[in-house]
Amino acid sequence: MRHLITKSNPRSPISEQYRTIRTNLQFASVDGDLKTMLVTSAGPSEGKSSTVANLAIVFAQQGKRVLLVDADMRKPTVHYTFRVDNRRGLSSVLVGELLLEEATTKSDIPDLDVLAAGPIPPNPSELLGSKAMMKMIQEATSFYDLVIFDTPPVLAVTDAQILANQVDGALLVVRSKQTDQEAALKAKHLLEPAKAKLLGAVLNDRDKQKDQYYYYGE
């Protein structure tokens, strides 16, 4: 596994930061139960996928039944991170080849299951906005306490915006000194009209001498 510090070193300061993010997310959704959320970024290489994987782990460590879904059907990474088979996954479910329970894989972390992206389809945006996706989300929330989606960068393609209309909350990951402020604001504005509540943002690499992850609300 890569980037999974919350598994390899749960007592580290960075792992503690992830637990702080978890707590803040729970406070941010205090008026409504957070059952589904997506994690996105403005652009690539901002630490989104490692952030979403470690977040999924700390929620599972809290005793929640968690499903981590790789909804980046263009450049999937979750199967690398958790070393699972990507020959079946989300795309397999959405085109009707497999049932949800047939496509998911148990991770070696208690209470955390993984749904890889599956074979890369020609029409990711259409699949994410389909009735099959709505059905899959309804089914997943009947099995799990929390379903977390790893989505493509919001400025690159419309996938995150489409999915944001089907989940309860969205979290934006930005990298300190790399993400242009204008790009971050544009990403925020693109997500705001969606049904999902913009829960806040995670600032990566704020100070590499101290903590690498920092959460702030809207």
N, C-alpha and C positions, 0 to 999 in steps of 0.2 A: 504494500500500500504506500501511497505517496501523500505528503502534505497533511497526514492525519495526526497532528500533534495531540489532539484531545484523546486519542487512543494510546499513542506511544508514551506520552508524558502528561497525564491528566492533571498533575499538580503544578505544571509550569505556569508562569505569568500569562502566557498567550492563551492557554486553555482557560484560565480564569477570565480573560477578556471575552472569550466565547460564551462563558456562562453568564457574564454581565449582559451581553447582547441578548441571550435567551431571556433573561429576566426582563429587560427593557421591552422586548417584543411582546411578552405576556402582559406587561403594563399598558402597552400601546393598544392592545386589543381587549382591554378590560370590559368594554361595553358589549362586546360580542365575542363568542368563542372562535378562536383562530384555528380553523380546521385545515385550511389550505393556504399556501403562500408560495410566491415565486421569488427567486433571487436573480437579479440581472445586473448589468453594468452598462456604462455609457458606451465603452469600446472594448476591444480585446485586451488581454494580458493585464487585467486589473485585479486578479486574485479571486474572481467570482467563484470558480469551481471549487477551489480549496476552501473558501469561506462557506459555501453551501454544504460541502461534505462534513466539515467540522461542526457546523451548526446542527446538522442532522444527528450527529453522534451525541452532542451534549443534550439534545432533547430526549434521545433514547436513554441516555445515562440517567435521566430524571425519572425514567420508568414509563414514558409514553411509547405507545406503539407507533413507529414512524416509518413512512414509505418515502424514500428519496427517488424522484423520477428525473431521468435525464431527458428533458424536453428540448434539448439542443440537437435536433435531428439533422443538423448540417455538419457540425464539428463536435461530435459527442466525446466526452472525457470520463464520465462516471464509471464506465466499465474498466478503464485503466486504473482509476483510483482504487476501486474495490476489487479489482481482478475478477470480474465476472464475464460471462459469455455475452457478447453483443450480437450474436446471431438471432436472438429473440429479444423483444423488448416492447417499448411503447408503440412503435410503428406496427408491430405484429398484432397488437391488441386493436389499434385503431382501424386497421384494414380487415379485421375479423378473422385473422388466422389463428389467434390464440385467445383464451380467456385470460383475464387479469392475473388470476392465481397461477396460471401456467407460465406466464411470462416473467413473474417476479422471482428474485433470488434472495435467499437469506444471507445476510452478511455474517461475519464472525463476531459482530457486536450484538449483544442481546437486545431484542426489540427493534432492530433496524433491518428493514428489507430494502432491496434495491430493484428498481425497474430501469434497465438500461434503455438506450434510445432505440436499439434494434437496427435492422437494415435501413440504410439511408434512403428515404423515399424521394420522388421527384417533386412533391408538393407539400413540404412541411407546414407552411402557413395554413393551407386549406385543411389539413388534418387537425391542427390545433384548434381551428375554429368550427370543427364539425360537431354534429350531434353525437357521434361516437365518442368524442372527447368529453362532452358533457356527461354522457353515460358512464364513462370510465371514472371521472372524478366522483360522481355520486357513489359508485360502487366502492372506490378506494376509501372514501370517508366512512363507509359502513364497516370497513375492516380495520381502519387505522385511526388513531387519535389525531395525527398530524400528517399531512401530505405536503412535501416540499418539492418544488419544481426548479431545476437548474435550466435557465433559458438563455438564448443567445443575447448578445449585447443589443440594447434597445435602439441605438443609432444605426446599427448595421442592417437590420431587417425588422419586419413588423411583428415577429413571432411573440415577443414579450408583451406587446400591447394587446395582441389578440387574446393571449392567455390571461392577461390581467383583468379581462372582463368575465372570467370564469372562476377566479379565486378570491379569497377573503382579503389578502394583503400582499403587498409587494415591498421588497427590500432592495435598495440600490447600493452596489459596491463601487467605490471609487478609490483610485490609488493616489496617495499623496505625491505631489511634484510631478505626476505623469498626466493625470486626468485634467484636461483643460477645464477651467471653471465654467466657461460658456457651454462646453459639451455636457458637463454634469447638470447644469440648469436646463439645457434642452432635453436631456433624458428625463429629468423630473417633470417637465411640462408635458412631455409625450405620455407619461404614465398617469398624470393627474386626471384626465377625462375618463379613464377606465373605471370600471365598477370597483376594482380592488382599492383598498385604502393604502396609500403610500405610508408605510410604517416608519420609514426613516432611512438612514444610510449608514454604511460601514466604511470608514476611512482606513485604508490599508497603508502600512509602512509610514505612519505619521512620524515616528521617531524610532529608527532601527536600534538605537541604543537602549530604548525603553520598551514599550509594548508595540507590537506590530499591527494591532487591530484596535480600532476605536469606534465606538458607536455614538451617533448623535441623531436626535429626532428631527422632525421637519422644522 
